[in-house]
Amino acid sequence: MRAIQGSKRKFVFNTVHELAAAIRLREISAEEVVQAFLSQIAQHNTKLNAIVTLNIEGAQKRAREADAAITRGELWGPFHGVPVTFKDSIATAGLRTTSGYPDLANFCPTADATVVARLRSAGAIVLGKTNLPALAGDVQTNNAVFGRTNNPWNLEFTPGGSTGGGAAAVAAGFTPLEIGSDIGGSVRIPAHYCGVFGLKPTDHRVPVTGHIPELPGRPRGVRHMNVIGPLARSVQDLSLALSVMAGPDGEDSEIPPVPLECTGPKNLHQARIAWTDNFGGLPVAHETRKSLERLAIEIAGEGASVEYVTLNGLDFCTVWETWGELAQMERASSMSVEEEIERERRINAGSHPEEPLLRGAARRLNANVRQYAATLRQRDQVIFAVDRLFEAWDLLLCPVTVTTALRHCTPGTPITVDGIQVPYWIGAMGFCMPFNLSGHPAVTVPLTVSSEGLPIGMQVVGARWTDMRLLSLAAELSDIIGPVRHPPGY
């Protein structure tokens, strides 16, 4: 275990594993740890606006209780005394949960989301809530309730979305663990933009009970693609969080009792690894491609089986359009007419008319049941195509987005990739959406820092229901890449 950082950094860049072990061994107290994170937030959050609601008194009280329990020889679980944060779309009992939406500005849930309750039971301390775009609806983080969140690597850039506040908080040392959600890259894109680790689990691996964008009291319309997943400073912490959060909860009926087993190749030398930067001709920044290529050469040099592949079995334009169809139908199903009009206005503002996901969404405005079934049949074909890929390979390495973090801009503004303009939504989400549609697990792993001083990450994707094996192999890749870098000045 890496030693706990000294007084200068006050524990804020240690991992969950390190903090939990030190608290358990009484090397530090939970109260000291909570206070260190609160001090870091007080010093830096004004310029980042990553944390939007703090649970100061509740966290301090729980930390004292955690220390008293350790003194009595009681251990609450693997997170005993460790503070964590939650995306502001995940319900926390007695703590404001707004989803960045003005109508929920003062909403205070009476019950925890399943993932919150499970982490509390495992000993975690709820430190606060993190910012997001309204109803988790953008790849930048800005809303009318709390305003804009900035990237800790450069305040002129976005931390991404929709778990942008959470990624910025992990990167800046405000929290060792954030729990976010991902329907089209909303964990993986911010993790890439901010230089941290993020997991999108297999679809239906983790209950989404207590997650908004469906407004409280509305029926749950989003039945596919949206998942809850963690962001952290190590792959091991992602694994620990998943082990606590996964499994049926008696409320989300679509979560099967699939065991969290780690079967398959035991290490990278036994794994078959594919890598690509080509998703239907979508451009990718030169630095991102070269970083992926260098890693592929390095791991091949250590004896792993590595091959560059072209994913000919996938028609990416159809994939992106099908994602748009399904997202449109399910998100709109629990909205009023006025809310749907406002959502469409926000998404389409400034967007390129030929965006594939917008074409798909437009086809399913006011959709009927037959059209919904047709879209699900098309999704089935995508699932089978990606499943076939993992009959030949254990891992797929690929970009997260077309570039590093975007400068703050109006949603819909084209993204420039080495002089080429790419439509906003497909440029930001095009490498992530396929695995939401297919349900396959994917991890963002930090690779390096660009010449502009912005993080570059990659996606590591695996077969469905092999989340723990994927994380185990991703941890080996992380060891090869080297220590995670932190933004300067924190």
Phi, psi and omega per residue, in radians:
M1 nan 2.337 3.063
R2 -1.111 2.461 -3.111
A3 -1.121 2.563 3.057
I4 -1.114 2.344 -3.125
Q5 -1.092 2.631 -3.126
G6 -1.291 -2.963 -2.977
S7 -1.113 -0.484 -3.092
K8 -1.072 -0.776 -3.128
R9 -1.678 -0.248 2.983
K10 0.937 0.742 2.991
F11 1.293 -0.079 -2.891
V12 -1.313 -0.203 3.069
F13 -1.928 0.237 3.009
N14 -1.433 2.809 -3.126
T15 -1.485 2.934 3.060
V16 -1.009 -0.797 -3.134
H17 -0.996 -0.791 -3.109
E18 -1.161 -0.775 -3.135
L19 -1.142 -0.785 -3.114
A20 -1.088 -0.725 3.134
A21 -1.138 -0.736 -3.121
A22 -1.159 -0.663 3.086
I23 -1.163 -0.768 -3.124
R24 -1.075 -0.661 -3.128
L25 -1.494 0.011 3.126
R26 1.090 0.518 3.007
E27 -1.320 -0.548 3.028
I28 -2.431 2.852 3.100
S29 -1.781 2.696 3.057
A30 -1.064 -0.603 3.133
E31 -1.119 -0.709 3.082
E32 -1.097 -0.728 -3.110
V33 -1.132 -0.844 3.130
V34 -1.033 -0.761 -3.117
Q35 -1.146 -0.623 3.111
A36 -1.083 -0.772 3.122
F37 -1.191 -0.690 3.090
L38 -1.081 -0.665 3.114
S39 -1.168 -0.711 3.107
Q40 -1.096 -0.722 3.105
I41 -1.125 -0.774 -3.135
A42 -1.074 -0.599 -3.100
Q43 -1.330 -0.615 -2.933
H44 -2.125 -0.255 -2.997
N45 -1.203 -0.439 -3.121
T46 -1.010 -0.688 -3.124
K47 -1.462 -0.367 -3.121
L48 -1.693 -0.683 -3.056
N49 1.021 0.779 3.132
A50 -1.534 -0.747 3.101
I51 -1.631 2.192 -3.089
V52 -1.910 -0.359 3.066
T53 -2.446 2.198 3.122
L54 -1.871 2.509 3.105
N55 -1.876 1.042 -2.952
I56 -1.082 -1.017 -3.080
E57 -1.126 -0.726 3.131
G58 -1.109 -0.724 -3.130
A59 -1.192 -0.724 3.132
Q60 -1.133 -0.727 3.117
K61 -1.109 -0.788 -3.126
R62 -1.156 -0.601 3.104
A63 -1.123 -0.727 3.087
R64 -1.096 -0.693 3.102
E65 -1.131 -0.669 3.113
A66 -1.113 -0.728 3.125
D67 -1.158 -0.695 3.100
A68 -1.119 -0.664 3.115
A69 -1.121 -0.735 3.104
I70 -1.066 -0.729 3.122
T71 -1.042 -0.614 3.126
R72 -1.424 -0.064 -3.114
G73 1.494 0.282 3.136
E74 -1.675 2.393 3.062
L75 -2.138 2.081 -3.081
W76 -1.296 -0.470 -3.088
G77 2.739 -3.045 -3.034
P78 -1.168 -0.280 3.121
F79 -1.807 0.281 -3.009
H80 -0.871 1.988 3.056
G81 1.424 0.047 -3.079
V82 -1.628 2.197 3.108
P83 -1.339 2.504 3.096
V84 -2.398 2.805 3.074
T85 -2.103 2.821 -3.125
F86 -2.297 2.473 3.008
K87 -0.980 2.490 -3.024
D88 -1.308 0.290 2.990
S89 -1.884 0.054 -3.093
I90 -1.925 2.105 -2.983
A91 -1.123 2.312 3.063
T92 -2.213 2.082 -3.072
A93 -1.044 2.216 3.093
G94 1.338 0.066 -3.120
L95 -2.258 2.241 -3.048
R96 -0.837 2.358 3.129
T97 -2.385 1.851 -2.959
T98 -1.884 -0.361 -2.974
S99 0.921 0.431 3.122
G100 1.133 0.375 -2.993
Y101 -1.977 2.166 -3.033
P102 -0.940 -0.648 -3.125
D103 -1.147 -0.291 -3.140
L104 -1.918 0.304 -3.024
A105 -1.002 -0.498 -3.128
N106 -2.073 0.342 -3.098
F107 -1.298 2.234 3.141
C108 -2.207 1.828 -3.068
P109 -1.100 2.670 3.072
T110 -1.675 -0.168 -3.127
A111 -2.387 2.611 3.065
D112 -1.333 2.569 2.832
A113 -1.041 2.711 -3.119
T114 -0.961 -0.768 -3.090
V115 -1.150 -0.584 3.098
V116 -1.180 -0.826 -3.138
A117 -1.045 -0.700 -3.107
R118 -1.213 -0.673 3.105
L119 -1.227 -0.675 3.041
R120 -1.015 -0.801 -3.128
S121 -1.093 -0.472 3.108
A122 -1.501 0.095 3.045
G123 1.778 -0.025 -3.115
A124 -1.241 2.639 3.103
I125 -1.912 2.183 3.138
V126 -1.318 1.960 -3.095
L127 -1.564 -0.634 -3.119
G128 3.015 -3.032 -3.100
K129 -2.068 2.582 -3.052
T130 -1.984 2.710 -3.007
N131 -1.310 2.790 -3.122
L132 -2.775 2.890 2.966
P133 -1.240 2.782 -3.082
A134 -0.949 2.181 3.130
L135 0.915 0.581 3.059
A136 1.011 0.675 -2.959
G137 -1.899 0.507 3.116
D138 -2.726 2.909 3.063
V139 -1.691 0.116 2.913
Q140 -2.097 2.835 -3.081
T141 -1.972 1.870 -3.125
N142 -2.833 2.413 3.095
N143 -2.699 2.925 -3.063
A144 -1.359 -0.185 -3.137
V145 -1.523 -0.847 -3.008
F146 -2.072 -0.202 -3.131
G147 1.525 -2.754 -2.931
R148 -1.679 2.489 3.004
T149 -1.788 2.443 -3.122
N150 -1.877 2.733 -3.137
N151 -1.423 2.244 -3.106
P152 -1.143 -0.314 3.095
W153 -1.352 -0.498 3.116
N154 -2.896 2.043 -3.016
L155 -1.151 -0.263 3.116
E156 -1.392 -0.062 -3.072
F157 -2.035 2.720 3.115
T158 -1.426 2.609 2.981
P159 -1.431 0.008 -3.087
G160 1.653 -3.038 -3.139
G161 -2.844 2.813 0.138
S162 -1.621 -0.143 3.099
T163 -1.566 0.772 -3.052
G164 -1.211 -0.740 3.103
G165 -1.080 -0.676 -3.141
G166 -1.162 -0.752 3.125
A167 -1.137 -0.737 3.099
A168 -1.089 -0.674 -3.128
A169 -1.146 -0.739 3.102
V170 -1.134 -0.796 -3.100
A171 -1.105 -0.629 -3.054
A172 -1.555 0.044 3.122
G173 1.372 0.483 3.080
F174 -1.518 -0.388 -3.085
T175 -2.771 2.567 3.044
P176 -1.502 -0.232 -3.100
L177 -2.644 2.321 3.045
E178 -2.114 2.449 3.016
I179 -1.897 2.065 -3.115
G180 -2.123 -2.845 3.109
S181 -2.513 2.770 -2.974
D182 -2.585 1.997 3.040
I183 -1.982 -0.315 3.114
G184 -2.675 0.392 -3.104
G185 2.136 0.190 -2.940
S186 -1.238 -0.247 2.918
V187 -1.689 -0.805 -2.985
R188 -1.231 -0.696 -3.120
I189 -1.146 -0.881 3.086
P190 -1.060 -0.644 3.097
A191 -1.063 -0.750 3.082
H192 -1.117 -0.822 -3.109
Y193 -1.120 -0.511 -3.040
C194 -1.890 -0.032 3.048
G195 1.342 0.649 3.100
V196 -2.231 3.104 3.132
F197 -1.627 2.529 3.105
G198 -2.605 2.473 -3.109
L199 -2.082 2.219 2.844
K200 -1.751 1.843 -3.124
P201 -1.188 2.986 2.973
T202 -0.948 2.413 3.086
D203 -0.942 2.313 -3.141
H204 1.253 0.355 3.046
R205 -1.469 -0.668 -3.059
V206 -2.075 2.296 3.121
P207 -1.066 2.460 3.086
V208 -1.802 0.246 3.099
T209 -0.958 2.191 3.126
G210 1.576 0.204 3.113
H211 -1.745 2.326 3.030
I212 -1.757 2.289 1.271
P213 -1.728 -0.348 3.029
E214 -1.028 2.200 -3.096
L215 -1.148 2.600 -3.123
P216 -0.910 2.315 -3.141
G217 1.587 -0.216 3.117
R218 -1.504 2.709 3.056
P219 -1.171 2.623 3.133
R220 -1.385 1.918 -3.126
G221 -1.585 -0.562 -3.084
V222 -1.419 1.812 -3.075
R223 -1.872 -0.162 -3.105
H224 -2.405 2.728 2.945
M225 1.380 -0.642 -3.093
N226 -1.436 2.247 -3.139
V227 -2.339 2.755 3.004
I228 -1.767 2.334 -3.112
G229 -2.632 2.813 -3.045
P230 -1.655 2.748 2.943
L231 -2.189 2.461 -3.044
A232 -2.776 -3.052 3.132
R233 -1.789 0.128 3.042
S234 -2.709 2.692 3.069
V235 -1.159 -0.625 3.141
Q236 -1.019 -0.621 3.114
D237 -1.238 -0.582 3.040
L238 -1.081 -0.752 3.137
S239 -1.088 -0.761 -3.138
L240 -1.089 -0.786 3.130
A241 -1.088 -0.756 -3.141
L242 -1.092 -0.716 -3.109
S243 -1.078 -0.510 3.126
V244 -1.458 -0.656 -2.998
M245 -1.493 -0.441 -2.953
A246 -1.320 2.731 3.003
G247 1.885 2.800 -3.094
P248 -1.036 2.592 3.122
D249 -2.156 0.056 -3.128
G250 1.377 0.050 3.123
E251 -2.170 -0.783 3.070
D252 -1.533 1.752 -2.975
S253 -1.238 -0.178 -3.060
E254 -1.646 0.147 3.136
I255 -1.669 1.886 -3.133
P256 -1.399 2.760 3.133
P257 -1.430 1.034 -3.135
V258 -1.471 2.180 -3.094
P259 -1.120 2.633 3.038
L260 -1.552 1.331 -3.112
E261 -1.733 2.643 3.122
C262 -1.978 1.374 -3.128
T263 -1.814 3.015 3.136
G264 1.714 -2.789 -3.085
P265 -1.028 2.388 -3.073
K266 -1.406 -0.385 -3.131
N267 -2.691 3.047 -3.087
L268 -1.086 -0.546 -3.130
H269 -1.130 -0.449 3.123
Q270 -1.635 -0.146 -3.039
A271 -1.551 2.635 3.026
R272 -1.771 2.065 -2.966
I273 -2.062 2.174 3.030
A274 -1.864 2.613 3.008
W275 -2.449 2.652 3.124
T276 -2.754 2.728 2.987
D277 -2.164 0.250 -3.009
N278 -2.051 1.754 3.021
F279 -1.945 1.582 3.099
G280 1.059 0.534 3.108
G281 1.403 0.136 3.105
L282 -1.110 2.176 -3.098
P283 -1.114 2.678 3.052
V284 -2.449 2.508 -3.081
A285 -1.030 2.497 -3.107
H286 -0.984 -0.742 -3.103
E287 -1.127 -0.625 3.104
T288 -1.147 -0.808 -3.135
R289 -1.079 -0.785 -3.113
K290 -1.127 -0.624 3.112
S291 -1.134 -0.764 3.073
L292 -1.087 -0.770 -3.117
E293 -1.096 -0.743 3.129
R294 -1.075 -0.730 3.118
L295 -1.134 -0.744 3.130
A296 -1.025 -0.747 3.119
I297 -1.125 -0.713 -3.102
E298 -1.147 -0.797 -3.099
I299 -1.278 -0.514 3.027
A300 -1.139 -0.660 3.117
G301 -1.142 -0.358 3.102
E302 -1.632 0.140 3.009
G303 1.825 0.019 3.137
A304 -1.383 2.700 3.067
S305 -1.524 1.935 -3.037
V306 -2.275 2.380 3.131
E307 -2.556 2.417 2.993
Y308 -1.326 2.363 -3.082
V309 -2.263 2.704 2.926
T310 -1.959 2.261 -2.997
L311 -1.523 1.226 -3.039
N312 -1.185 -0.343 -3.124
G313 -1.353 -0.065 -3.113
L314 -2.061 2.221 2.983
D315 -1.598 1.722 -2.974
F316 -1.154 -0.546 3.098
C317 -1.087 -0.746 3.086
T318 -1.137 -0.692 3.104
V319 -1.027 -0.875 -3.096
W320 -1.129 -0.704 3.121
E321 -1.148 -0.700 3.141
T322 -1.145 -0.686 3.038
W323 -1.006 -0.789 3.133
G324 -1.071 -0.719 3.110
E325 -1.063 -0.892 -3.045
L326 -1.190 -0.728 3.118
A327 -1.087 -0.726 3.130
Q328 -1.066 -0.864 -3.054
M329 -1.165 -0.774 -3.045
E330 -1.340 -0.698 3.112
R331 -1.134 -0.703 -3.077
A332 -1.299 -0.354 -3.011
S333 -1.114 -0.416 -3.139
S334 -1.914 0.227 -3.127
M335 -1.800 2.661 2.952
S336 -1.284 2.915 3.114
V337 -1.031 -0.752 -3.119
E338 -1.129 -0.710 3.128
E339 -1.159 -0.672 3.132
E340 -1.169 -0.703 3.110
I341 -1.072 -0.759 3.141
E342 -1.147 -0.709 3.103
R343 -1.088 -0.788 3.134
E344 -1.107 -0.700 3.117
R345 -1.062 -0.761 -3.100
R346 -1.154 -0.752 -3.105
I347 -1.233 -0.688 -3.055
N348 -1.465 -0.230 -3.095
A349 -0.994 2.051 3.079
G350 1.303 0.027 -3.052
S351 -1.384 2.706 3.105
H352 -1.266 2.288 -3.065
P353 -1.110 -0.325 -3.109
E354 -1.711 0.243 3.065
E355 -1.022 2.173 -3.095
P356 -1.017 -0.720 -3.095
L357 -1.207 -0.535 3.081
L358 -1.267 -0.606 3.037
R359 -1.050 -0.798 3.128
G360 -1.083 -0.783 3.138
A361 -1.070 -0.729 -3.122
A362 -1.082 -0.582 3.127
R363 -1.183 -0.371 -3.031
R364 -2.000 0.338 2.957
L365 -1.110 2.277 -3.135
N366 0.967 0.753 -3.077
A367 -1.227 2.708 3.050
N368 -1.825 3.101 -3.056
V369 -1.130 -0.644 3.116
R370 -1.071 -0.729 3.133
Q371 -1.170 -0.670 3.090
Y372 -1.072 -0.765 3.121
A373 -1.113 -0.672 3.126
A374 -1.115 -0.709 3.108
T375 -1.136 -0.711 3.101
L376 -1.138 -0.605 3.064
R377 -1.129 -0.709 3.108
Q378 -1.135 -0.679 3.070
R379 -1.043 -0.714 3.100
D380 -0.950 -0.747 -3.125
Q381 -1.123 -0.640 3.087
V382 -1.148 -0.768 3.109
I383 -0.987 -0.829 -3.103
F384 -1.113 -0.669 -3.134
A385 -1.135 -0.746 3.126
V386 -1.250 -0.638 3.048
D387 -0.994 -0.722 -3.141
R388 -1.106 -0.619 3.092
L389 -1.006 -0.720 -3.079
F390 -1.509 0.071 2.870
E391 -1.321 -0.507 -3.121
A392 -1.674 -0.455 -3.039
W393 -2.301 2.653 3.076
D394 -1.610 -0.556 -3.128
L395 -2.367 2.587 2.947
L396 -2.140 2.181 3.050
L397 -1.791 2.289 -3.106
C398 -2.752 2.929 3.113
P399 -1.139 2.862 3.019
V400 -1.632 -0.797 3.078
T401 -2.489 3.130 -3.081
V402 -1.309 -0.376 -3.109
T403 -2.507 3.121 2.890
T404 -1.233 -3.005 -3.062
A405 -0.924 2.504 3.119
L406 -1.435 2.568 2.889
R407 -1.133 2.573 3.071
H408 -0.913 2.307 -3.104
C409 -2.699 2.943 3.036
T410 -1.203 2.273 3.082
P411 -0.911 2.364 -3.091
G412 1.764 -0.219 3.125
T413 -1.158 2.279 3.122
P414 -0.996 2.592 3.127
I415 -1.725 2.289 3.129
T416 -1.623 2.156 -3.134
V417 -2.083 1.772 -3.126
D418 0.852 0.810 3.084
G419 1.551 -0.118 3.140
I420 -1.799 2.323 3.098
Q421 -1.567 2.279 -3.126
V422 -2.121 2.385 3.099
P423 -0.942 2.557 -2.974
Y424 -0.956 -1.002 -2.988
W425 -1.200 -0.766 -3.110
I426 -1.239 -0.563 3.100
G427 -1.170 -0.688 -3.119
A428 -1.382 -0.677 -2.939
M429 -1.961 -0.101 -2.969
G430 -1.062 -0.542 3.127
F431 -1.472 -0.272 -3.093
C432 -1.714 -0.708 -3.042
M433 -0.912 -0.696 -3.087
P434 -0.964 -0.583 -3.053
F435 -1.538 -0.274 2.892
N436 -1.272 -0.765 -3.136
L437 -1.103 -0.716 -3.098
S438 -1.495 -0.326 3.115
G439 1.498 0.131 -3.081
H440 -1.379 2.535 -3.137
P441 -1.285 2.579 -3.124
A442 -2.596 2.430 -3.134
V443 -2.057 2.366 2.922
T444 -1.557 2.212 3.105
V445 -2.093 2.194 3.094
P446 -1.112 2.362 -3.125
L447 -1.807 -0.951 -3.031
T448 -2.882 -2.972 3.069
V449 -2.129 2.391 -3.056
S450 -1.287 3.020 3.096
S451 -1.114 -0.370 3.064
E452 -1.496 -0.017 -3.120
G453 1.418 0.436 3.127
L454 -2.002 2.507 -3.096
P455 -1.114 2.599 2.984
I456 -2.145 2.161 3.069
G457 -2.045 3.049 3.059
M458 -2.351 2.767 2.972
Q459 -1.599 2.397 2.963
V460 -2.061 2.021 -2.985
V461 -1.997 2.517 3.117
G462 -2.356 3.124 3.134
A463 -1.178 2.680 3.100
R464 -1.010 2.466 3.090
W465 1.210 0.185 3.080
T466 -1.881 0.615 -3.028
D467 -0.969 -0.784 -3.080
M468 -1.232 -0.634 3.052
R469 -1.136 -0.753 3.099
L470 -0.999 -0.808 -3.119
L471 -1.155 -0.658 3.112
S472 -1.082 -0.770 3.130
L473 -1.253 -0.626 3.088
A474 -1.107 -0.603 3.100
A475 -1.120 -0.677 3.081
E476 -1.121 -0.750 3.087
L477 -1.047 -0.720 3.130
S478 -1.093 -0.679 3.101
D479 -1.088 -0.664 3.114
I480 -1.183 -0.729 -3.102
I481 -1.152 -0.686 3.116
G482 1.945 3.120 -3.031
P483 -1.025 2.565 3.065
V484 -1.198 2.368 3.089
R485 -1.567 2.642 3.116
H486 -1.947 2.600 3.114
P487 -1.085 2.463 -3.118
P488 -1.155 2.565 3.050
G489 1.628 0.065 -3.124
Y490 -2.002 nan nan
